[in-house]
Amino acid sequence: MSFDPKQSNNSDFVINKLEFYVIQRRLAHSIFGDVFLCKHELTNQLIAVKRVSLKCAAEHTALQTHTFVQENVEFEVGIHRDLATKAKYQNKNENILQMLDEIQYDNYLYMIFDYCEQGELFGIVDKAQDGRLSALDVVHYFKQIVQGVDFLHENGYAHRDLSLENVLVTSEGICKLCDFGLASYARASCCESVGKPSYMAPEVLEGIYYDPIKADIWSLGIILFILVAGTPPFECPHPSDPRFKALSSHGTEILLRKWKLHDQVSSSAIQLMDGMLQVDPKRRITIEQILNHPFFNATRNECSSKVSSFEAALSCPLSLGGKDNYLAISLQAALHARSRS
């Protein structure tokens, strides 16, 4: 698989470019390699370098587990190249993680990105008091995420793996969508079951043909629910999950009532979540309707506030079956720790 990176045919030039990036530490493992925090020797700029094994990427094999994965690195790089070109003419790319450079050498692809000091939004939510953000923070983060998704859709792509883990946050609190390995063309008719189960739209989990833009809208609904409630609404969108069944019939408010959070989440937030979390994709609201929703004008008193009773939020038992329910696991672990103290 050839990515034809700029000037990569000159091996001495490539080696010299790589030597400018001095590794500070490993930030994370990735599917096909690792992500490192590096400092550029000439500018002292901190950047993130994603090292990708081209062999693993070509074979769609995860480096650590040696299992088959659907991530398409070549398509991901193509998206970054395309968006970088269009960003020159559209001043709306602030919420997309920008690829600054790409270097191919010795069977590895090195993708150079801006460094986001605060890391994943997942970590910010997980560390928040009671696992929930303030009203202003919910609006602040969610609007940026929607703006990033809107930019993707406008330029012909759907993300298909939207989650708190795939939103990075800078030191200034700017959200950046990342990880486009499962993305598709926005107008494509897809049938692959991709993404994290707790964020997947029902039609994606089912494996039938679906509109990837509509699937992204559903995932946005899950993200907003986690931001205001501190936990995913369910493990996966399947009738075997009683919470999904309840949401399908009665909307998000029934879950919030069960967890005694209904009086701490604004009616505009509930209305917006219900518009995005429609089981029938044709009934889901559009990205334009989300951006223009009155929720974004909500004040601190109208939006989610801190849980008055931490124990009450956990009154509905949660299945602890997978890593995608990590927020709920963290909440329960914190509760147990409190009860022992």
C-alpha positions in Angstrom: 0.0 0.0 0.0 1.5 3.3 -1.1 0.5 6.6 0.4 2.8 8.6 -1.8 3.8 11.1 0.9 5.4 14.3 -0.2 9.1 13.9 -1.0 9.3 10.5 0.6 11.3 9.1 -2.3 14.4 10.8 -0.9 15.3 8.5 2.0 18.0 10.9 3.4 15.5 13.7 3.5 12.9 11.6 5.3 15.5 10.4 7.9 16.4 14.0 8.5 12.8 15.0 9.0 12.2 12.2 11.4 15.2 13.1 13.5 13.8 16.5 14.2 11.0 14.8 16.3 12.4 13.9 19.7 10.2 11.4 21.6 9.1 12.6 25.1 6.9 9.7 26.0 4.3 7.4 24.6 0.8 8.8 24.8 -1.2 5.7 23.8 -1.2 2.5 21.8 -3.1 2.7 18.5 -4.6 -0.1 16.5 -1.6 -0.3 14.0 1.1 1.1 16.3 1.7 3.8 18.9 1.1 7.5 19.5 4.1 9.5 20.8 4.4 12.9 22.3 7.4 14.5 20.5 9.2 17.8 20.5 10.4 19.4 17.3 14.1 20.2 17.8 14.0 23.4 15.8 10.7 24.9 17.0 10.3 23.3 20.5 6.7 22.6 19.5 5.1 19.7 21.2 3.3 17.5 18.7 1.7 14.0 18.5 3.2 11.4 16.2 1.1 8.4 15.2 3.3 5.6 14.0 1.5 3.1 11.8 2.7 -0.3 10.7 2.0 -0.3 7.0 2.1 -4.1 7.0 -0.6 -4.3 9.7 -2.7 -1.6 8.0 -2.5 -3.4 4.7 -3.6 -6.6 6.3 -6.2 -4.9 8.5 -4.6 -6.6 11.5 -4.3 -5.0 14.9 -0.7 -4.8 16.0 -1.2 -5.8 19.6 -4.0 -8.4 19.3 -3.4 -9.7 15.8 -7.1 -9.6 15.2 -8.9 -8.4 12.1 -10.0 -4.7 12.2 -11.9 -2.6 9.7 -10.0 0.6 10.1 -8.7 2.0 6.7 -5.6 4.0 7.2 -5.3 4.9 3.5 -8.8 6.4 3.5 -8.1 8.2 6.8 -5.0 9.9 5.4 -6.9 10.8 2.3 -9.5 12.5 4.4 -6.9 14.6 6.2 -5.3 15.6 2.9 -8.6 16.6 1.5 -9.8 18.5 4.6 -6.4 20.3 4.8 -7.0 21.6 1.2 -10.5 22.7 1.9 -9.7 24.3 5.2 -7.8 27.0 3.2 -11.2 28.2 1.9 -13.4 27.4 4.9 -12.7 29.0 8.2 -14.6 26.2 10.0 -12.0 23.5 10.7 -11.1 24.5 14.3 -12.8 21.3 15.6 -11.0 18.8 13.4 -7.6 17.5 14.5 -5.2 18.6 11.7 -2.5 16.4 10.3 0.5 18.6 10.0 2.7 16.3 8.0 3.1 12.6 6.9 6.3 10.7 6.6 6.7 7.2 5.2 9.9 5.3 6.1 11.0 1.7 6.7 7.5 0.2 6.4 6.0 2.7 8.8 3.8 5.8 8.3 4.3 8.6 10.7 1.3 10.9 10.9 2.1 14.3 12.6 -0.7 16.0 14.5 -1.3 18.9 16.8 -0.9 17.9 20.4 -4.0 18.3 22.5 -2.8 18.8 26.1 -6.0 17.7 27.9 -6.3 14.4 26.1 -9.6 12.7 25.4 -12.9 14.3 26.4 -13.6 10.9 28.0 -10.9 11.5 30.6 -12.3 14.9 31.4 -15.8 13.5 32.0 -14.4 10.6 33.9 -12.5 12.9 36.3 -15.4 15.3 36.8 -17.2 15.3 40.1 -19.8 12.5 40.0 -18.8 11.9 36.4 -20.8 14.8 35.1 -19.9 18.2 33.7 -21.3 21.6 34.6 -24.0 23.1 32.5 -21.8 25.5 30.7 -19.2 22.8 30.0 -21.8 20.5 28.5 -22.9 23.2 26.1 -19.3 24.3 25.4 -18.0 20.9 24.5 -21.1 19.5 22.7 -21.5 22.5 20.4 -17.8 22.1 19.3 -18.3 18.4 18.6 -21.4 19.1 16.5 -19.5 21.8 14.6 -16.7 19.4 13.8 -19.2 16.7 12.6 -20.9 19.4 10.5 -17.6 20.3 8.9 -17.0 16.6 8.1 -20.5 16.2 6.6 -20.3 19.4 4.6 -17.1 18.1 3.0 -18.5 14.7 2.1 -17.5 12.4 5.0 -19.2 10.7 7.9 -17.2 9.7 11.0 -18.9 6.4 12.0 -17.0 6.2 15.2 -18.0 9.2 17.2 -17.3 8.8 20.9 -15.8 10.7 23.9 -12.6 8.8 23.2 -12.4 10.3 19.7 -12.7 13.9 20.9 -9.4 15.5 22.0 -9.2 18.7 23.9 -6.5 21.4 23.8 -5.2 23.4 26.8 -7.7 26.2 25.7 -10.6 23.8 25.9 -11.0 23.4 22.1 -12.4 20.1 20.9 -10.8 18.3 18.0 -12.5 15.3 16.3 -9.9 12.6 15.5 -9.5 9.0 14.4 -11.1 8.8 10.9 -10.1 5.2 10.3 -13.8 4.0 10.2 -15.0 7.0 8.3 -16.9 6.7 5.0 -18.2 9.0 2.3 -21.2 10.8 3.5 -23.4 9.7 0.6 -22.4 6.1 0.8 -24.8 3.3 1.6 -23.0 1.4 4.3 -23.7 -2.0 6.0 -20.6 -2.5 8.2 -21.2 -2.7 11.9 -18.4 -0.3 13.0 -17.8 1.8 16.1 -18.3 1.2 19.8 -21.5 -0.7 20.7 -22.7 1.8 23.2 -22.5 4.6 20.6 -23.7 2.6 17.6 -27.0 3.4 16.0 -29.5 0.4 16.0 -29.3 0.0 12.2 -25.4 -0.1 12.4 -25.5 -2.8 15.1 -28.1 -4.8 13.0 -25.8 -4.7 10.0 -28.4 -3.6 7.5 -27.8 -0.8 4.9 -27.8 2.6 6.6 -27.1 6.2 6.0 -23.8 7.1 7.8 -24.8 10.7 8.4 -27.9 9.5 10.3 -25.7 7.1 12.2 -23.5 10.0 13.2 -26.5 11.9 14.5 -27.4 9.0 16.8 -23.9 8.9 18.1 -24.1 12.6 18.9 -27.2 11.8 20.9 -25.3 9.2 23.0 -22.5 11.7 23.6 -24.9 14.3 24.8 -26.6 11.8 27.1 -23.3 10.9 28.7 -22.3 14.5 29.2 -25.5 15.3 31.0 -26.0 12.0 32.8 -22.5 10.7 33.4 -23.1 7.3 31.9 -24.2 5.8 28.6 -27.9 5.1 28.4 -27.4 1.4 27.6 -24.7 -1.2 26.6 -25.9 -1.5 23.0 -29.0 -0.5 21.0 -30.7 -3.9 21.0 -34.1 -4.9 22.3 -32.5 -7.4 24.6 -31.2 -4.4 26.6 -34.1 -3.2 28.8 -32.9 0.4 28.9 -32.7 0.6 25.1 -36.2 -0.9 25.0 -37.4 1.8 27.5 -35.8 4.6 25.6 -37.3 3.3 22.3 -40.8 3.5 23.7 -40.7 6.5 26.1 -37.6 8.6 25.2 -34.6 9.6 27.3 -36.6 11.0 30.2 -37.7 7.6 31.5 -34.0 6.7 32.1 -33.3 10.0 33.7 -36.3 9.5 36.0 -35.2 6.0 36.9 -31.8 7.4 37.9 -33.5 10.4 39.6 -31.8 12.9 37.3 -34.9 14.2 35.4 -35.1 17.3 37.5 -31.5 18.1 36.8 -31.5 18.0 33.0 -33.3 20.7 31.1 -36.3 20.1 28.9 -34.4 21.5 26.0 -31.6 18.9 26.5 -34.1 16.1 26.7 -35.9 17.3 23.6 -32.6 17.5 21.7 -31.5 14.0 22.8 -34.9 12.6 21.9 -34.6 14.2 18.4 -31.2 12.5 17.8 -32.0 9.2 19.5 -34.9 8.2 17.2 -34.7 4.5 16.4 -36.1 5.2 13.0 -33.3 7.0 11.2 -35.8 8.9 9.0 -37.2 10.6 12.1 -33.8 11.8 13.4 -33.2 15.5 13.3 -30.5 17.0 11.0 -27.2 18.5 11.9 -28.6 21.9 11.0 -31.5 21.4 13.4 -29.0 20.4 16.2 -26.9 23.5 15.7 -30.0 25.7 15.8 -31.6 24.0 18.8 -32.5 26.2 21.8 -30.4 23.9 24.0 -27.3 25.8 23.1 -28.8 29.0 24.6 -29.5 27.2 27.9 -28.1 28.8 31.0 -26.5 27.0 33.9 -29.9 26.6 35.6 -31.5 25.3 32.4 -28.9 22.7 31.6 -27.5 19.8 33.6 -26.3 20.5 37.1 -24.4 18.4 39.6 -26.1 15.3 40.9 -27.6 16.1 44.3 -27.5 12.5 45.4 -24.6 10.4 43.9 -26.1 7.2 45.2 -29.5 8.0 43.5 -27.8 8.1 40.1 -26.9 4.5 40.4 -30.2 3.2 41.6 -30.7 1.4 38.2 -28.3 -1.6 38.1 -25.9 -1.5 35.1 -24.4 -4.4 33.3 -20.6 -4.2 33.5 -19.9 -6.2 30.4 -17.4 -4.2 28.4 -15.0 -1.3 28.2 -17.5 0.9 26.6 -19.4 1.0 29.9 -16.3 2.3 31.6 -17.9 5.5 32.8 -20.6 3.5 34.6 -17.9 1.2 36.1 -16.0 4.2 37.3 -19.0 5.7 39.0 -19.8 2.4 40.8 -16.2 2.0 41.9 -16.2 5.6 43.3 -19.4 4.8 45.2 -18.0 1.7 46.7 -14.9 3.5 47.7 -17.0 6.2 49.4 -19.1 3.6 51.3 -15.9 2.0 52.7 -14.4 5.3 53.9 
